């Protein structure tokens, strides 16, 4: 298993990661705003189909959307809306051996020309999530951006294949 995302279809990136469990703890980090802020972005995520999603990354930009799928603690999907683009992100959780949890993240309908950016972004955020779950260390936005910029050339090649 590679930490790198795959591009199984046009404008789609998929990650398959093993994370420290249990599954309820990983679910909480995907859905509870105070925990979501520690690895992805701060804001609102209302826990129900049709619930509001409004996240802000650092001091820069944000996204809005709504929850499409809410099946605790196994499945979450929401619309990801930035500027004029709308995409869909899915999180699927499965318990694995030794207390680990498999997270399959699939982000579909990515904005044209943005697949590499989303790939590098999710990769670096998922690295932070793994560290938070293992060590309790929250996001350092500057460190995240350094990892993003280091990964971006790899994702430019991967997304072009």
QUIJOGI-V540237 format. One record per residue. RES is the residue in three letters. D_LAST is the distance of its C-alpha to the last C-alpha in Angstrom with 2 decimals. Layout:
BEGIN
((RES;D_LAST) (RES;D_LAST))
END
This chain:
BEGIN
((UNK;19.10) (UNK;16.85) (UNK;17.56) (UNK;13.93) (UNK;12.58) (UNK;10.12) (UNK;8.30) (UNK;10.23) (UNK;10.43) (UNK;9.97) (UNK;11.75) (UNK;12.39) (UNK;12.27) (UNK;14.41) (UNK;16.43) (UNK;18.89) (UNK;21.63) (UNK;25.16) (UNK;27.69) (UNK;31.43) (UNK;33.41) (UNK;35.41) (UNK;33.46) (UNK;35.96) (UNK;35.36) (UNK;31.57) (UNK;32.29) (UNK;34.69) (UNK;32.13) (UNK;29.80) (UNK;32.71) (UNK;35.64) (UNK;35.35) (UNK;37.16) (UNK;34.75) (UNK;31.61) (UNK;32.69) (UNK;32.57) (UNK;28.80) (UNK;27.15) (UNK;29.51) (UNK;33.12) (UNK;34.51) (UNK;35.31) (UNK;33.89) (UNK;36.53) (UNK;36.53) (UNK;36.81) (UNK;34.99) (UNK;35.25) (UNK;35.80) (UNK;34.84) (UNK;31.87) (UNK;32.25) (UNK;30.55) (UNK;30.73) (UNK;28.53) (UNK;30.87) (UNK;32.77) (UNK;29.86) (UNK;28.47) (UNK;28.79) (UNK;27.73) (UNK;29.89) (UNK;29.57) (UNK;31.23) (UNK;31.08) (UNK;29.98) (UNK;30.41) (UNK;32.91) (UNK;33.65) (UNK;34.96) (UNK;33.95) (UNK;30.97) (UNK;29.02) (UNK;28.42) (UNK;26.41) (UNK;26.87) (UNK;25.94) (UNK;24.40) (UNK;25.71) (UNK;25.25) (UNK;26.69) (UNK;25.90) (UNK;22.83) (UNK;23.21) (UNK;20.86) (UNK;21.70) (UNK;21.47) (UNK;22.67) (UNK;24.14) (UNK;25.25) (UNK;27.62) (UNK;28.98) (UNK;31.67) (UNK;30.93) (UNK;33.30) (UNK;35.03) (UNK;34.98) (UNK;31.24) (UNK;29.25) (UNK;25.75) (UNK;23.97) (UNK;21.01) (UNK;19.83) (UNK;17.72) (UNK;17.27) (UNK;16.69) (UNK;17.06) (UNK;15.76) (UNK;16.89) (UNK;14.78) (UNK;13.03) (UNK;13.97) (UNK;11.25) (UNK;10.92) (UNK;14.71) (UNK;15.38) (UNK;13.29) (UNK;15.26) (UNK;18.36) (UNK;18.47) (UNK;17.77) (UNK;20.72) (UNK;22.90) (UNK;22.47) (UNK;23.48) (UNK;26.53) (UNK;27.30) (UNK;27.34) (UNK;29.65) (UNK;31.85) (UNK;32.29) (UNK;33.08) (UNK;35.15) (UNK;35.94) (UNK;34.48) (UNK;33.49) (UNK;30.85) (UNK;31.23) (UNK;29.38) (UNK;29.36) (UNK;27.97) (UNK;25.26) (UNK;24.28) (UNK;24.34) (UNK;21.93) (UNK;19.66) (UNK;19.74) (UNK;19.19) (UNK;16.05) (UNK;14.55) (UNK;13.11) (UNK;11.26) (UNK;9.88) (UNK;9.07) (UNK;6.65) (UNK;5.53) (UNK;5.59) (UNK;3.84) (UNK;0.00))
END
